[in-house]
Amino acid sequence: MMIPGFYGISGTYLLYLALIMLIPLWAQFKVKGTYNRYKQVRTLSGLTGKEVAEAILQANGITDVRVVRGEVELSDHYNPKENVVVLSPIVYSQPTVASVAIAAHEIGHVIQDKVADYKPMRWRHSLVPLANLGGNLSMILIIIGLSLTVALKLGVGITMAWIGVFFMLFAVLFQVVTLPVEFDASKRALEQVTELGIVNDQEHRHCKKVLTAAALTYVAAAVVALMELIRFVFIILQSSSNRD
């Protein structure tokens, strides 16, 4: 007996596989294309990403966060445990639209953490260990559970598969909660660079394009994670029905 979408291959399943591969690839293509375009556009202020980040930190009275240079392109992030913002080499050192947008976005996360006490960010941090556990265990439990159900007709296999889905749910929740966190950080970034006069109206529009493209990666990750969760729910339901 074949489990549709798991052991069997159909036209619908091939389309599904194509989608879960193409959605992230499309998002990455948009991000890299937009980034490569606007890392060539210099800002009138002449401020590098490091200087933009430090200016926003100072304007918000944040004195305990360091801005350091990373080693890998597009590896920009805020580490709340270490109180450090890591900016990739070009963002750190170049006075471009892309540098301003990305640096300001990372400081947006700092403001969420240090000033605004932004609840979704707290929720995301609390989900990290559960999401990691879910990412590591869910597929193992689901595959073993469905294999036991199909091959040996064991009821414990369905139970094991549902436990796997339960763990997968934490990984999906992490991706979903990430969305408002990232959107809010971009909103704060655009507000800060405008209020501080770091960008003019045209540069503001360009910065928004950079941040919108970056947000697509998080949307794509959430969509794919949700699609996978729904797929396995239907597979387990069908396997349970076939067993009965």
Secondary structure as UniProt FT lines:
FT   TURN            5..7
FT   HELIX           11..38
FT   TURN            44..45
FT   HELIX           49..59
FT   TURN            60..61
FT   STRAND          66..69
FT   TURN            73..74
FT   STRAND          77..79
FT   TURN            80..83
FT   STRAND          84..87
FT   HELIX           89..93
FT   HELIX           97..111
FT   HELIX           112..116
FT   HELIX           119..152
FT   HELIX           155..195
FT   TURN            196..197
FT   HELIX           201..243
//
